[in-house]
Amino acid sequence: MSRHDLPKPTTAQYRWQDMEMGMFCHFGMNTFCDQEWGDGSDSPEKFNPSSLDAGQWVRLAKEGGFKYFILTAKHHDGFCLWPTKTTDYSVASSPWKDGKGDVVLECAEACRREGIGFGVYLSPWDRHEPCYPDKEAYDNFYTEQLTELLTNYGPLVEVWFDGAGSEGREYDWARIIGLVRKYQPDAMIFNQGAPTIRWVGNEDGVAPYPCWNTAKEARVSMFTNDMLTWLPDTPDWVPAECDVPIRKNKWFWHPDDEGSLLSLEDLKDIYYRSVGHGANLLLNVAPDDRGLIPDADAARVREFAKWIRDTFSNPLYETSGSGNELEISFRSREYIDHIVLMEEIAEGERVREYILEAMENNQWTEIVRGSAIGHKKIDRFEPVLCSKVRLRISKAVAPPVIRKFSVFASI
Ligand code: FUL
């Protein structure tokens, strides 16, 4: 393959990959019913957060280093968090703000204020809507809902199409994707129709290694092992996103459930295996029935953010450049324990094999051997005392272009 034929990200994909971390926000009827999957029969009367503050959610995302925020505008139960014209099963029929509230708008505005990206999740599977069994009628209904979201809330960075519950069901993807392209051409399309980003295939927040940016297929849902084969107009470049809830296996808030909060160690492991494998991390942090993110979850997010900052914001040394070998000489011997590599993916993903070596006692010693670098590869290892490090690329499909080669000591 010549360098000209290599798949490359679009500008919007490149920007999305640079964001690296998004906060997912599952909130809705389930929050008030201690359940994960409502069947669509819960009364709108139940939706009544006493002190909903989308500003608190989004400020936490910002503080936590998340660059985008995705809200479940409608989950499988069909209850809409915005006053849609398509159904009365929405906030407009709830006691919250006397039916005059709009959670989607509050989130969109908070994201704009905080300067982070906003995205929406709109479940194709709808357990409330009576026309759901009628394919054509539902396609009309769904595209109308989507149009409202695409046109009334400013720029979106991502539209999340969940495959759950839709196994085997065909929607009018050509029309759905056409709307996204028409109204939000820069928004990423998650995993359905003609995706521009793909699901990593699990809900643990971890990517395999290597996790190449190119793919021809991805898993559709947790509930089938079927693979989605890309439609012809999906680009070969389809980076992965890793979604995971901060409370083990719980996307929505549940009472008396702090015990399922992931530990800081769990989150570190997730970070190394998502962002550290070149994928984006989408961490779900769910507001409670007051409409606020509980203190314990917020504190964990802050701890996680502090760890990322402490570990990765001050490289001891950093370089960049083209070619098969890059070397960094230290001013004196140093203990190091992390190396972060980034390819200039605007030129495509070129590296296939690399070796990191450290100079100890005048001898090069191998510390890590890897394959993919892509957007980012984080290598951590037992502290090594050395005076130089070098990156040797032993296999590449075109001349490598390294955007960053950074060395850290977290000890
Ligand atoms: C799954 C859904 O069934 C869960 O409820 C959650 O929304 C998760 C992100 O996707 O497929």
Residues whose N, C-alpha, C, O or C-beta is under 5 A from the ligand:
A	BS01	FUL	E36 D162 A164 W251
